Structures are given as structure tokens and as C-alpha cells.
Amino acid sequence: MEKIDQEEFAERIDRISEIFSQLANHAEHQALSRCPYKNRLDLCTAQFGCRNQRVIDSECGLPACRGDEQLDYRHAWEPGALGEQTL
């Protein structure tokens, strides 16, 4: 078994840390405006009503999400829109 070069190993760890840091920063920034219930196909997976929900996709049964990513999605949620009881 080859001996591990500690300096090269440290450089690789630093590079991987930098890559993951960039990914985390991008995800954190995106989370400020992208609804967490919007999937990669722009369909809404929320189990409650939202004013951004539109026509239901006949193939998967999920409503389309029309959020424009400019909206603070947290105010779009409408409790009770699907008939749930609110407290």
C-alpha cells in the first residue's frame, strides 16, 4: 500500500471543502426565494393549498407551481384551503 502524502491530502480536503462551501452557499441563497415544496419539474408537492398552485398534472396528480421565485413563498400558504381544520 502506498504511503499517503499528507500535504497532498490536505490540499484535496481544502479543495473539497471549498466546493461544498460553494454548494451550501448557493443552496442557502436559493432557499430564500424558492419554495421547498416545488420539485425539479416545477410541480407542487405541498399537502395544503397555496395561491401559486395551478392546474393539476394528469400524469402525476400534482398541481403545477407558478411561483416566480421573486415571491416570499411563506406568505403564499393558505391554511385550510384543502379543507383542513385550523386552530
Protein Blocks (a to p, Z undefined) as FASTA:
>chain_A
ZZddfklmmmmmmmmmmmmmmmmmmmmmmmmmpcfkbcfkopafbfbdcfkbccddfklo
pacdfbehlacfklmpcghklopacZZ
